[in-house]
Amino acid sequence: MRSQRDPAKAHVAQRRDVEAKTQRKLGEPAVELRSDVGADDADAIEARLALAQPGFRLDLDLNVPGRGFTALFGPSGVGKTSCLRAIAGLLHAPGWLRVRGEVWQDDARRVFVPPHRRAVGMVFQQASLFPHLSVRGNLEYARRRVPRGQVRVDFDHVLALLGLAPLLERMPEHLSGGERQRVAIGRALAASPRLLLLDEPLASLDLRRRAELLPCLQAMQAELDIPVLYVSHAPEEVARLASHLVILEAGVVRASGATADLLTRLDLPLAHGDTAQAALAVTVLAHDPLDLIARVRFEGGELLLPSAAAAPGEARVVRILARDVSLTLSRHGDSSILNILPVSVLALADDTPGHVMVRLDAGGSALLARVTRRSADALALRPGLAVHAQIKGAAIG
């Protein structure tokens, strides 16, 4: 009796064959398809897309959570925007794409869901609002296009989340850059998307406007059950917003994983230079209204940091730049430094000329310290050595 072939394995084999043929037509070597394509992961965004153009090649192997913010990070020209456009269906890259259990593209089965049926919200660097419509009109335009029974986002919630109520009667020409971006994001949310794609929405804003919009994006992450793919080349945005991080280099995924882990991996570019930093998830324990200091707990202990307001139980993500961490072999109590943590050295790597980047373990949380080579030699820093990390409270962002 002839045994039946596993349909999932047969489907994977068929996809491999189709994709290999596609690559040969492009004059490129065949790309190996991931073997777990048949796996049942209804809460993920998965893609295997390949695109060859003159002077550029995208070879995307993506598997990220279908919840929260995922950042696509890398310098200009590595394929971040092309990735978003392919996921939105605006650019056809051969391969397959599945979003939270829904197949949006599968060239092996000749499946390609057109952009207007993917229910994707997309916001670019420059907000493209309808100039002849007020803020209310722009938002209502998006809301009216949502079919009955497919409303996933409450309109009033969007207004409150992004602070749009005071702007409703204004015309786009009378909005600041930050306000325009808030409206653009609000319009994308009013369309009740299954997936939100943000292509460097803060890049064209000055520091003040960025500071206004960041809290809105953080609130979105906390309150909305819509996955977000967020393109950025700004480490600060990645650390503050993203729970998952994908690092792109030359059109391919260099690394993918939890943001806190990838920020401190010494084999990756984010862990080097003046902007190297760690991101810690903390919970507020107490707040002193007199000196405006909050006491917070993280996996490796407690920290004190300036905070104008904080409520016990409040969850935050704080950033600690490597350049703001100093190391000592013994604890010094007579210091203005508020935070002195017992840590151990995990690894060291060369950094900028004359400097060493040190990866530290603080009770299960990773920190970075950027010290001079002379200091590293004087302390005889090496993996396994117990030291103390000194962090000024004012330096924690």
C-alpha positions in Angstrom: 0.0 0.0 0.0 1.5 3.3 -1.1 1.9 5.8 1.8 0.5 9.3 1.4 2.8 12.2 1.1 2.7 14.7 4.0 0.8 17.7 2.4 2.7 20.3 4.5 6.1 18.8 3.4 4.9 18.6 -0.2 3.8 22.2 -0.1 7.2 23.3 1.3 9.0 21.4 -1.5 6.7 23.0 -4.1 7.5 26.4 -2.7 11.2 25.7 -2.8 11.0 24.6 -6.4 9.0 27.7 -7.5 11.3 30.1 -5.7 14.4 28.4 -7.1 13.0 28.8 -10.6 12.2 32.4 -9.9 15.7 33.1 -8.8 17.2 31.4 -11.8 15.1 33.6 -14.1 16.6 36.6 -12.2 20.1 35.3 -12.8 20.6 34.8 -9.0 21.4 31.6 -7.1 18.4 29.7 -5.6 17.4 30.8 -2.1 16.8 28.1 0.4 13.2 28.3 1.8 12.8 28.0 5.5 11.7 24.5 6.5 9.1 25.6 9.1 6.8 27.3 6.6 4.1 24.7 7.3 4.2 25.3 11.1 1.1 26.6 12.7 2.0 30.0 14.1 -1.2 32.1 13.9 0.3 34.9 16.0 3.4 35.8 13.9 4.4 37.7 10.8 6.4 35.4 8.5 7.8 36.2 5.1 10.3 34.7 2.6 10.7 37.3 -0.2 13.4 37.8 -2.8 13.8 40.7 -5.1 16.6 41.5 -7.5 16.9 44.9 -9.1 19.9 46.7 -10.6 22.3 47.6 -7.8 20.0 46.1 -5.1 18.9 42.7 -3.9 16.4 42.0 -1.1 16.5 38.5 0.4 14.1 38.7 3.3 13.7 35.8 5.8 11.4 37.2 8.4 9.7 35.6 11.4 8.6 38.2 14.1 5.8 38.4 16.7 2.4 39.3 15.5 1.9 41.7 18.5 3.6 44.9 19.6 6.3 46.9 17.9 8.9 45.2 15.7 11.7 47.6 14.5 13.4 47.1 11.2 16.8 48.8 11.8 19.7 49.6 9.5 21.3 52.4 7.5 19.8 53.9 4.4 19.7 51.7 1.3 19.5 48.3 3.1 16.0 47.5 2.0 13.8 48.6 5.0 11.3 50.6 2.9 11.3 47.9 0.2 10.4 45.4 2.9 7.4 47.4 4.0 6.2 48.0 0.5 6.4 44.3 -0.3 4.4 43.4 2.9 1.8 46.1 1.9 1.5 44.5 -1.6 2.8 47.7 -3.2 5.9 45.9 -4.5 5.8 42.3 -5.7 8.8 40.4 -4.4 8.6 36.6 -5.3 8.0 34.3 -2.3 5.4 34.0 0.4 3.9 36.1 3.2 1.7 35.1 6.1 0.3 37.6 8.7 -1.2 36.3 11.9 -2.3 33.1 10.2 -3.6 34.7 7.0 -1.8 34.0 3.7 -1.3 37.3 1.9 1.1 35.9 -0.8 2.1 32.5 -1.9 3.6 32.4 -5.4 3.7 28.6 -5.3 -0.1 28.6 -5.2 -0.5 31.8 -7.3 -2.0 33.6 -4.3 -1.5 37.4 -4.1 -3.9 39.4 -2.0 -4.1 42.9 -3.5 -3.1 45.9 -1.3 -6.7 47.1 -0.7 -7.7 43.8 0.7 -4.8 43.4 3.1 -6.1 46.0 5.6 -2.7 47.6 6.1 -2.2 51.0 7.5 1.0 52.7 6.2 2.6 56.0 7.3 5.6 57.5 5.6 8.2 60.0 6.6 6.2 62.9 5.2 2.5 62.8 6.2 0.3 62.6 3.1 -3.0 64.1 4.2 -5.8 65.2 1.9 -5.2 69.0 1.8 -8.8 69.8 1.0 -10.1 68.0 4.1 -10.0 69.0 7.7 -8.4 66.7 10.3 -11.9 65.3 11.0 -12.5 64.8 7.2 -9.2 62.9 6.9 -10.0 60.6 9.8 -13.6 60.1 8.7 -12.5 59.2 5.1 -10.5 56.3 6.6 -13.3 55.2 9.0 -16.0 55.2 6.3 -13.9 52.7 4.2 -14.0 50.0 6.9 -16.6 47.3 6.1 -19.2 46.6 8.7 -18.1 43.9 11.0 -14.4 44.6 10.5 -14.0 47.6 12.8 -11.1 46.7 15.1 -10.2 50.1 16.5 -12.5 52.5 18.4 -12.5 55.9 16.8 -12.8 57.8 20.1 -9.9 55.8 21.5 -7.8 56.9 18.6 -8.6 60.5 19.2 -7.7 60.2 22.9 -4.6 58.1 22.3 -3.0 60.6 19.8 -4.5 63.8 21.3 -6.4 64.6 18.1 -9.6 66.1 19.5 -8.4 69.7 19.7 -7.2 69.4 16.0 -10.4 68.1 14.4 -11.5 71.3 12.7 -8.1 72.4 11.6 -6.9 72.1 8.0 -3.6 70.3 7.2 -1.9 73.5 6.2 -2.3 74.8 9.8 -0.7 71.8 11.5 2.8 71.5 12.7 5.0 68.6 11.4 4.4 66.6 14.6 0.6 67.2 14.4 0.5 66.2 10.8 2.2 62.9 11.7 -0.2 62.3 14.5 -3.1 62.8 12.2 -1.5 60.5 9.6 -1.1 57.8 12.2 -4.6 58.4 13.4 -6.0 58.1 9.9 -4.1 54.8 9.4 -5.6 53.5 12.7 -9.1 54.7 11.9 -9.0 52.3 8.9 -8.9 49.4 11.5 -5.8 47.8 10.0 -4.7 44.2 10.7 -1.1 45.5 10.4 0.4 49.0 10.8 3.6 49.9 8.8 5.5 53.0 10.0 8.3 54.1 7.7 10.5 56.4 9.8 7.6 58.6 10.9 9.9 60.8 13.1 12.7 61.3 10.6 11.5 64.6 9.3 10.7 66.1 12.7 12.9 68.3 14.9 13.8 67.1 18.4 10.9 68.9 20.0 8.3 67.4 17.7 9.9 63.9 18.1 9.6 64.3 21.9 5.9 65.1 21.4 5.2 62.1 19.2 7.2 59.4 21.0 4.8 59.2 24.0 1.9 58.7 21.5 3.7 55.8 19.9 4.5 54.3 23.3 0.8 54.5 24.2 -0.1 52.8 21.0 2.2 49.9 21.9 0.7 49.5 25.3 -3.0 49.9 24.4 -3.6 48.6 20.9 -3.6 45.0 19.7 -2.3 45.8 16.3 1.2 44.6 15.2 3.5 47.4 14.1 6.5 47.2 11.8 8.5 50.3 12.5 11.4 51.3 10.2 14.1 53.4 11.8 17.8 54.1 11.8 17.7 55.8 15.2 18.8 53.6 18.1 16.9 55.8 20.6 13.6 55.1 18.9 14.3 51.4 18.7 15.2 51.1 22.4 12.1 53.1 23.5 9.5 51.5 21.2 10.4 48.1 20.0 10.0 44.8 21.9 11.5 42.9 18.9 14.3 44.0 16.6 15.3 43.0 13.1 18.7 44.3 11.9 19.0 44.5 8.1 22.3 44.7 6.2 22.6 44.8 2.4 19.0 43.5 1.9 19.3 40.5 4.3 18.4 39.9 7.9 21.7 40.1 10.0 19.9 39.4 13.3 16.4 39.1 14.7 15.3 38.8 18.3 14.4 40.6 21.5 15.5 44.3 21.4 17.1 44.2 24.8 19.3 41.3 23.7 20.3 42.6 20.3 21.2 46.1 21.6 23.9 44.6 23.8 25.3 41.9 21.5 29.0 42.9 20.8 29.0 41.2 17.4 26.3 43.7 16.2 26.7 47.3 15.2 24.2 48.7 17.6 26.4 47.8 20.6 29.3 50.1 19.4 30.0 53.7 19.3 28.7 56.7 21.1 25.0 55.6 20.9 25.5 52.1 22.2 22.9 51.5 25.0 20.9 49.0 26.9 17.2 49.0 27.3 15.7 47.7 30.6 12.0 47.0 31.3 11.3 48.4 34.7 8.3 48.8 37.1 7.9 51.8 39.3 8.0 51.0 43.0 7.7 54.4 44.5 8.0 58.1 43.7 9.2 61.0 45.9 7.3 64.1 45.0 9.8 66.4 46.8 13.0 65.5 45.0 11.2 64.0 41.9 13.0 60.7 42.1 11.4 57.4 41.1 12.5 54.0 42.5 12.1 51.3 39.9 12.7 47.6 39.8 14.2 45.6 37.0 15.3 42.0 36.6 18.7 42.7 38.1 17.8 45.0 41.1 16.6 48.5 41.6 17.4 51.9 40.1 16.8 55.5 41.1 16.1 58.0 38.3 14.6 61.5 37.9 10.9 61.5 37.1 8.5 64.4 37.3 5.7 61.9 37.9 5.4 58.2 38.4 2.7 55.8 39.7 3.6 52.6 41.6 3.1 49.7 39.3 3.7 51.7 36.1 5.7 49.8 33.5 8.4 51.6 31.6 11.4 51.0 29.4 14.5 53.0 30.3 17.7 53.5 28.3 21.2 53.5 29.7 24.0 54.6 27.4 27.2 52.7 27.6 29.2 56.0 27.8 27.3 56.8 31.0 28.4 53.6 32.8 31.7 53.5 34.7 33.2 50.5 36.4 34.9 50.0 39.7 36.3 46.9 41.5 34.8 48.0 44.9 31.7 49.9 45.9 32.2 53.5 46.9 29.5 55.0 49.1 30.8 58.5 49.2 29.6 59.5 45.7 26.9 61.5 44.1 26.2 58.6 41.8 22.8 57.2 42.7 23.1 53.8 41.2 25.9 51.3 42.0 25.1 47.8 40.8 27.0 44.6 41.4 27.6 43.1 37.9 29.9 40.6 36.2 31.8 41.0 33.0 30.4 38.8 30.2 32.6 39.9 27.2 34.8 42.6 25.9 35.3 43.9 22.3 37.2 46.7 20.6 35.2 49.8 20.1 36.3 53.2 18.7 40.1 53.9 18.8 41.4 53.7 22.4 38.1 52.4 23.8 36.7 49.0 24.8 33.0 48.0 25.0 32.2 45.8 28.0 29.1 43.7 28.1 27.8 43.2 31.7 25.4 40.9 33.5 23.2 42.6 36.1 21.3 39.8 37.6 20.1 38.5 34.2 19.8 41.9 32.5 22.5 43.0 30.1 24.3 46.4 30.3 27.0 48.0 28.3 30.0 50.1 29.6 32.3 52.0 27.2 35.6 52.5 28.9 39.1 53.5 27.7 41.5 50.8 26.9 43.8 52.2 29.7 41.0 51.8 32.2 40.2 48.2 31.0 43.9 47.3 31.4 44.1 49.0 34.8 41.1 47.0 36.1 42.3 43.9 34.4 38.8 43.4 33.0 38.0 39.9 31.7 35.0 37.7 31.4 33.8 36.4 34.7 35.2 39.3 36.8 32.9 40.8 39.4 32.8 44.6 39.3 30.4 47.4 40.1 28.6 49.5 37.5 28.1 53.1 38.4 25.2 54.9 36.7 24.2 58.5 37.3 20.5 58.8 37.8 20.4 61.8 35.6 21.8 59.8 32.7 19.0 57.2 32.7 16.5 58.1 29.9 
